[in-house]
């Protein structure tokens, strides 16, 4: 009986370890809610960075300056972009969540905030 329990126990531990990715993943909806709670529109770049870092995000040292961005209405404008990210706790198949601040170069204020999630596949 002991000989059979050992392999079954290892199999269960392996299954839980590999399937554990779902336990620490964040859904698109939850991430969108988390980003919306930052309420960063109208803040300066420094304020937005500080706010994101207080929520556990790591931000780029410098924003990507003078980028052309096309809005949903088709208008293209120059903007500064700061990306901040944080990862999930998995070692095997981590998830990386991003918040993207679009900043007006003239005023230095955030005018739009976006988000995305990069899912890393386990196998």
ChimeraX attribute file (.defattr): number of C-alpha atoms within 10 A of each C-alpha:
attribute: neighborCount
match mode: 1-to-1
recipient: residues
	/A:1	5
	/A:2	6
	/A:3	7
	/A:4	8
	/A:5	10
	/A:6	10
	/A:7	11
	/A:8	11
	/A:9	11
	/A:10	11
	/A:11	12
	/A:12	10
	/A:13	12
	/A:14	12
	/A:15	11
	/A:16	11
	/A:17	12
	/A:18	14
	/A:19	12
	/A:20	14
	/A:21	19
	/A:22	11
	/A:23	10
	/A:24	13
	/A:25	18
	/A:26	16
	/A:27	11
	/A:28	13
	/A:29	9
	/A:30	10
	/A:31	17
	/A:32	16
	/A:33	11
	/A:34	14
	/A:35	20
	/A:36	15
	/A:37	9
	/A:38	15
	/A:39	12
	/A:40	21
	/A:41	17
	/A:42	16
	/A:43	16
	/A:44	17
	/A:45	24
	/A:46	12
	/A:47	14
	/A:48	23
	/A:49	22
	/A:50	14
	/A:51	16
	/A:52	22
	/A:53	15
	/A:54	11
	/A:55	13
	/A:56	12
	/A:57	19
	/A:58	18
	/A:59	19
	/A:60	13
	/A:61	10
	/A:62	10
	/A:63	17
	/A:64	14
	/A:65	14
	/A:66	14
	/A:67	14
	/A:68	12
	/A:69	15
	/A:70	12
	/A:71	9
	/A:72	7
	/A:73	6
	/A:74	8
	/A:75	8
	/A:76	12
	/A:77	12
	/A:78	16
	/A:79	23
	/A:80	22
	/A:81	24
	/A:82	22
	/A:83	22
	/A:84	21
	/A:85	19
	/A:86	18
	/A:87	18
	/A:88	15
	/A:89	14
	/A:90	16
	/A:91	10
	/A:92	14
	/A:93	19
	/A:94	18
	/A:95	20
	/A:96	17
	/A:97	20
	/A:98	20
	/A:99	25
	/A:100	18
	/A:101	26
	/A:102	25
	/A:103	28
	/A:104	21
	/A:105	16
	/A:106	9
	/A:107	11
	/A:108	16
	/A:109	21
	/A:110	25
	/A:111	16
	/A:112	14
	/A:113	20
	/A:114	13
	/A:115	18
	/A:116	15
	/A:117	18
	/A:118	11
	/A:119	12
	/A:120	11
	/A:121	10
	/A:122	11
	/A:123	5
